[in-house]
């Protein structure tokens, strides 16, 4: 199964992205979310398959969210969590960094 996914960048908050099915566009995204998100700016279009690897979230999670509720909102990373993940990664050789 391949899904064409359009990814929008928020002009209001760095690192916030909104994923939707390209053929549906923003029609299933709640108005309140769009108001907080700001005017969506297209960042890219991806062909998503369950086998595709992404950096911050599993493709399976995004594909499930694109079915219900119809979008996936990626929030900016929290610096304290990024620092902790980096600290753990440098001490754990099994993580393959």
Buried (B, 14 or more C-beta within 10 A) or exposed (E): EEBEBBBBBBEEEEEBBBBBBEEEEBEEBEEEEBEEBBEBEEBEEBEBEEEBEEEEEEBEEBBEBBEEEBBBBBEEEEEEEEEEEEEEEEEEEEEEE
